Amino acid sequence: MPLPAHLISCLKNRTYGISPTEYAGEDVTTFCVQEHLWVDAKKIFPYEVTEDTSRWVLRLFEKGRREKEQILRIRKEYRMLTKNERNDYHRAVQLLKQDQSVFPNKYDAIVNFHRGDAIGSAHFGPAFPGWHRIFCLIFEEALREIIPTVTLPYWDSTLDSEMKNPEDSIIFSKLFIGNPDGLVTDGPYANWHHDNGGLLTRNVGAVGRPLDKKDLENILSRKYNHEILNPTAQELKYNLENHHGKGHSFVGGNMGRLRSAAEDPLFFSYHAFIDCIWEKFRIQQMLNGIDPSKDYPNTNDPLQHPYRLMDGFIHQNYTNIDGYSHHFTRDIYTCQEFPTCSPEYPDCGSFWLFCDQTKWVCISKSYKEHLNHLDSTPVVLNTVQNRFEINGRADMDAWVYLTVKVYVTRPPTVNFKSYAIRDGKASSTDVFSASHYQIMSDKIHPGNPKSYSKRRSNGSGMEKIFIQTDGLNYDGTSLEYAIIDERFAMTEAITYVPVKNPGDGVTKVLLTAFDSGGRLCRPFCKLPDTGQFEPCSGAVAIDSTSPLMFGDTYADNILSRYEFKQDFPYSQDRGIFIIYYCDFQEVWPWDMSWSKDSC
């Protein structure tokens, strides 16, 4: 099926004049898919706020709006907190979750404002930083009702981006926010779940990447908000909201999707960091004679109009531009400077940080204490945990499985320590390189699109190709991967991805494939009349008519694919309706011609 018009428009607009050699494709698709899914989000997943919740949150907002601290609260980087400060913060969040005086509990009641009506104006435009500034302040006010000295810490993810494996950061330990992989089973938020939803889940490092120093430099190199905010930012590298999305994808699980992101308490520390970046930008504006409170970009989107009443939890007379007020950082809080070190001050100021004196930058220590902070287990060895949540309810039995095949050509920049030897001399390239075999070089022509800088070959050739599914007529997402050997000029693999069970209806879902560097793969769908595979959009419509495109369980898919004769499996490609070809072309997939008749 074709992509929805709004989605294809976003993909084309965001990549207009930009080559895949300049930007990792996964960043583009993630942003546009999220934006598209929220266009009709309330139709798919409505949520109503109770009157008790509204009154309580309004009281928190009014308190913050009128507050004027004699001494400004200081929001510190998470790892700069003292042990007592960290314990108090965790205890306040836990008690907020346990307090059921408003439905379903005070933590979830606040979280629920990050979906429903507010999402359209809280993202994808200039209201983004102001709305989230107030959202974080309301959360902080709720914590201070429990422990008055608590201040929201920010998570500076650039401290983790300098690590070889950022997913091993001490942040993802029981001392801070709990484990990074799968269900969160240790730390202060162990075994949490959202009302009616699934368990708190993370897949840190599987996809995306944390913000790095270069991202901050790019953002802070601009002067006006229209240069760093949607939809007016001319280049993706300057776009604050786009960069912020990378961190959400990097954490994954609940954090990986807008509707569920705030269910992970790390959300608030991450957005406190985004707020601190924006405040640095605003301070620079004032030094340049620009009034940040008036620098609200005009757009054609009525939801983003500066004088439109702010959606969600806000006072009836509060507008989008009021989120740009000086009041918050003049009268209530300030951000502690981001941790740094230098030859004069070689200490980062925290036991949990290390000063890399080769670059004079602060780096997070690893939670894997027996390993060096710069050298630990590669994320390619981790699996992923799906939440199996559809329209707010988690139940694996509501999902079925598609069989997906991937073909992968060897990436152009890899080299392995298995060199070709001729006449007793080793070549500079490995024995599997297509450069040694003219017959392959004539047929396989990979390009060199942009890859995340954190992507590194582990030396074995093992690599993951991720397949992400996003419901187009249901609220649900999943992530799976196929393991391939990137040593070879061409390799193939199979994986099984969960999607909503169509039952007696139709499941409409978008499948997107990319490698660990964020480089996109091209989808090919099976034509029903000829059985041939043709380029397609990756969006498919699935129903229960024959031939079935799915199995009720992944075991059904395996038994459909293999025929066992005399206890030996014979492979056949029954049940495969979509294939991804990862040949690293320097053309965006949506700029290629697609068949309208497939899938």
Buried (B, 14 or more C-beta within 10 A) or exposed (E): BEBBEEBBEBBEEBBEEBEBEBBBBBBBBBBBBBBBBBBBBBEBBEEEBEEEBBEBBBEBBEBBBEBEEEEBBEBBBBBBBEEEBBEBBBBBBBBBBEBEEBBBBBBBBBBBBBBBBBBBBBBBBBBBBBBBBBBBBBBBBBBBBBEEEBBBBBBBBBBBBBBBBBBBBBBBBBBBBBBBBBBBBEBBBEEBBBBEBBBBBBBBBBBBBBBBBEBBEBBBEBBBBBBBBBBBBEBBBBBBBBBBBBBBBBBBBBBBBBBBBBBBBBBBBBBBBBBBBBBBBBBBBEEEEBEBBEBBBEBEBEBBBBEBBBBBBBBEEBBBBBBBBEBBBEBBBBBBEBBEBEEEEEEBBBEBBBBBEEEEBBBBBBBBEEBEBBEBBBBBEBEBBBBBBBBBEBEEEBBBBBBBBBBBBBBEEBBBEEBBEEEEEEEEBBBBBBEBEEEBEEEBEBBBBBBBEBBBBEEEBBBBBBBBBBBBBBBBBBBBBBBBBBBBBBBBBBBBBBBBBBEEEBBBBBBBBBBBBBBBBBBBBBBEEEEEBBBBBBBBBBBBEEEBBBBEBBEBBBBBBBEEEEEEEEEEEEBBBBBBBBBBBEEBBBEEEBBEEBB
